[in-house]
């Protein structure tokens, strides 16, 4: 029974060691939807991103390999994903979201990706800027809520991201990573995906698809016995 904002069940008598499960469904008001600040499934071209590099000759490219989702308007057409190769020479590749967003409370970055790189020496990171790209910084401890960095790039390598946390080695398939953006509420935030390699052995690279920045709607509940 729903009384005001409280769900109540009839009283139940349980013997010692007994248990019971009670379930209910919640229908959310359509007006309480998430606010999308940026979203791209990579099926409408490359216009929402800019590509540049700090060193080397390799650049991010938009292709049809290892995509997470297909074109919703044509399920028979190949889907697209961004890809940064992992060469056996020094490289520093940037895939930058072309539009800054004003971060709202409860905002997060979500993206699907997979990677296969020389573990501990080559890898990818997510970086942010609050001064229109003049300087960049990484995530803080605990900010990645799902599928976080799995290694630290060797401090002994000449990688542009040496001694920093990164996605490196093998993802063993497609993953969705979620990053909490609430530390930047009110800021004008720019986001980029950075793939870097040292001057020796290489690998395959890093694929990015289905990037979303926006708010999340949460339901909080409390049970009293």
DODRENKE-659312 format. One line per field, with one value per residue (C-alpha): residue number from 1; x, y, z. Coordinates in Angstrom, 3 decimals, m for minus. Layout:
BEGIN
zalum	(NUM  ...)
px	(X  ...)
py	(Y  ...)
pz	(Z  ...)
END
This chain:
BEGIN
zalum	(1  2  3  4  5  6  7  8  9  10  11  12  13  14  15  16  17  18  19  20  21  22  23  24  25  26  27  28  29  30  31  32  33  34  35  36  37  38  39  40  41  42  43  44  45  46  47  48  49  50  51  52  53  54  55  56  57  58  59  60  61  62  63  64  65  66  67  68  69  70  71  72  73  74  75  76  77  78  79  80  81  82  83  84  85  86  87  88  89  90  91  92  93  94  95  96  97  98  99  100  101  102  103  104  105  106  107  108  109  110  111  112  113  114  115  116  117  118  119  120  121  122  123  124  125  126  127  128  129  130  131  132  133  134  135  136  137  138  139  140  141  142  143  144  145  146  147  148  149  150  151  152  153  154  155  156  157  158  159  160  161  162  163  164  165  166  167  168  169  170  171  172  173  174  175  176  177  178  179  180  181  182  183  184  185  186  187  188  189  190  191  192  193  194  195  196  197  198  199  200  201  202  203  204  205  206  207  208  209  210  211  212  213  214  215  216  217  218  219  220  221  222  223  224  225)
px	(0.000  1.284  0.641  1.958  5.586  5.810  5.190  3.779  3.234  0.908  2.587  4.332  5.246  8.535  10.059  13.715  15.865  13.022  13.174  10.851  11.428  9.109  9.391  7.863  8.174  8.620  7.247  9.299  7.644  8.619  9.655  12.390  14.683  18.425  19.799  22.096  25.017  26.766  26.059  27.541  27.116  29.669  27.088  26.798  30.373  33.334  32.065  31.640  35.352  38.695  41.853  45.391  48.647  51.549  54.189  54.577  52.613  49.644  46.155  42.734  40.525  36.808  36.247  33.946  36.011  35.179  32.216  29.850  26.605  25.301  23.538  19.993  18.592  20.053  20.735  22.364  24.963  28.315  28.621  31.459  34.013  37.066  40.423  43.942  46.663  49.424  52.601  56.056  57.359  56.699  53.165  50.722  47.254  44.327  40.620  38.925  35.206  34.715  32.093  32.697  29.918  28.846  28.879  25.633  25.129  25.122  26.909  28.957  30.950  30.111  31.777  32.266  35.749  38.134  41.900  44.867  48.241  51.740  50.957  52.551  54.219  51.457  47.901  45.013  43.732  40.797  41.792  39.909  40.439  38.598  40.504  39.568  42.475  45.311  46.148  44.877  44.520  43.459  40.895  41.266  41.285  37.837  36.410  36.140  33.095  33.087  35.875  38.742  42.356  44.086  47.771  50.364  52.533  56.146  58.123  61.178  59.632  59.777  55.998  54.332  52.146  54.900  54.134  50.429  47.371  45.966  44.053  46.813  47.205  43.954  40.383  39.222  36.315  34.121  33.732  31.672  33.613  31.779  33.493  31.935  32.094  30.679  34.115  33.709  30.124  29.697  32.890  33.155  34.624  36.516  37.178  39.715  40.813  44.599  46.430  50.212  53.040  56.733  59.500  59.596  57.104  53.560  50.153  46.738  45.302  42.241  38.629  36.071  32.303  29.010  30.206  27.700  28.003  24.959  23.175  21.927  18.574  18.749  16.111  16.948  15.134  15.154  13.715  12.517  11.745)
py	(0.000  3.459  6.031  9.501  8.699  5.478  1.907  m0.283  m4.054  m5.986  m7.153  m10.503  m12.894  m14.699  m17.477  m17.384  m17.929  m17.289  m14.607  m13.124  m11.067  m8.210  m6.422  m3.371  m1.464  2.284  4.261  7.431  10.691  11.452  14.964  13.545  12.554  12.918  16.108  15.361  17.768  15.851  12.597  10.951  7.383  8.067  7.374  10.963  11.683  13.179  16.730  16.492  15.835  17.384  15.359  16.488  15.149  16.118  13.893  11.252  11.026  8.843  10.325  9.139  7.956  7.170  3.647  0.630  m1.782  m2.755  m0.411  m0.834  0.252  0.339  3.087  3.203  4.366  1.396  m1.754  m3.395  m0.649  m0.993  0.962  3.374  3.946  6.153  4.368  5.327  2.953  1.775  2.164  0.904  4.454  7.565  8.930  11.145  11.254  13.412  12.916  16.021  16.699  19.844  21.385  22.385  21.667  23.468  20.731  20.309  18.546  14.733  14.862  11.980  10.931  7.518  5.860  2.409  1.321  m1.533  m1.592  m3.804  m2.154  m2.940  m3.370  m0.907  1.077  2.191  3.152  5.585  8.154  10.536  14.139  17.363  21.102  23.973  26.712  25.854  23.503  25.661  22.962  19.444  17.192  13.616  12.105  12.095  8.989  7.395  9.560  6.638  4.742  1.832  0.077  2.212  2.394  m0.956  0.022  2.759  3.446  2.647  5.597  4.169  4.518  7.566  7.536  10.981  9.586  7.811  7.275  8.023  5.789  4.489  1.784  m0.562  m4.166  m5.874  m4.947  m8.444  m6.992  m3.910  m2.031  0.927  3.324  5.851  8.954  11.218  14.879  16.463  17.876  20.283  21.478  24.962  24.757  24.927  21.489  20.205  16.454  14.471  10.863  10.556  7.571  7.515  5.092  4.868  4.456  0.653  m2.219  m1.496  m3.144  m2.715  0.438  1.975  2.149  4.690  4.638  5.938  8.915  10.560  13.480  14.325  14.043  10.876  10.455  8.469  6.930  6.800  4.345  3.364  0.243  0.144  m3.127)
pz	(0.000  m0.912  1.797  0.886  m0.078  1.927  0.756  3.532  3.607  5.937  9.112  8.766  11.556  11.019  13.039  13.988  10.882  8.427  5.744  3.139  m0.023  m0.958  m4.313  m5.940  m9.221  m9.597  m12.547  m12.968  m14.000  m17.610  m16.569  m14.317  m17.179  m17.423  m18.942  m21.878  m22.219  m25.012  m26.819  m29.913  m31.159  m33.951  m36.667  m37.967  m38.988  m37.172  m36.653  m32.877  m32.344  m33.219  m33.776  m33.019  m31.597  m29.400  m30.995  m33.699  m36.945  m35.936  m35.517  m34.368  m37.256  m37.498  m38.815  m38.746  m36.625  m33.031  m32.761  m29.824  m31.529  m35.090  m37.024  m35.525  m38.883  m40.759  m38.702  m41.726  m42.094  m40.297  m37.073  m36.369  m33.637  m33.227  m33.267  m32.194  m33.321  m30.980  m33.071  m32.150  m31.965  m29.929  m30.309  m28.414  m30.005  m28.856  m29.600  m28.234  m27.883  m29.942  m27.646  m24.036  m21.540  m18.373  m15.754  m13.802  m10.457  m10.767  m14.152  m15.459  m18.525  m19.961  m22.944  m24.456  m25.434  m25.985  m26.124  m26.837  m26.212  m25.004  m21.335  m18.881  m21.664  m24.065  m23.174  m23.081  m20.603  m20.241  m19.548  m18.859  m19.172  m17.499  m19.385  m22.990  m23.525  m22.199  m19.643  m19.023  m15.990  m15.274  m12.954  m9.183  m7.005  m6.895  m9.675  m12.111  m10.886  m13.333  m15.274  m14.043  m15.196  m14.870  m14.711  m14.295  m17.332  m16.517  m15.174  m16.931  m20.404  m22.662  m23.078  m22.923  m20.124  m18.170  m14.475  m14.959  m14.642  m17.925  m19.780  m20.938  m22.004  m23.036  m22.149  m23.208  m25.126  m24.920  m21.614  m20.452  m18.253  m16.067  m14.651  m12.024  m13.107  m9.953  m8.933  m11.870  m11.276  m12.697  m14.773  m18.533  m19.180  m22.195  m22.544  m24.546  m25.007  m25.094  m26.541  m26.069  m26.857  m26.124  m28.713  m28.653  m29.053  m30.141  m30.134  m31.747  m30.151  m28.494  m29.769  m28.477  m29.098  m27.658  m25.634  m23.282  m20.876  m18.799  m15.508  m13.864  m12.175  m8.948  m6.697  m2.998  m0.775  2.901  4.476  8.081  9.854)
END
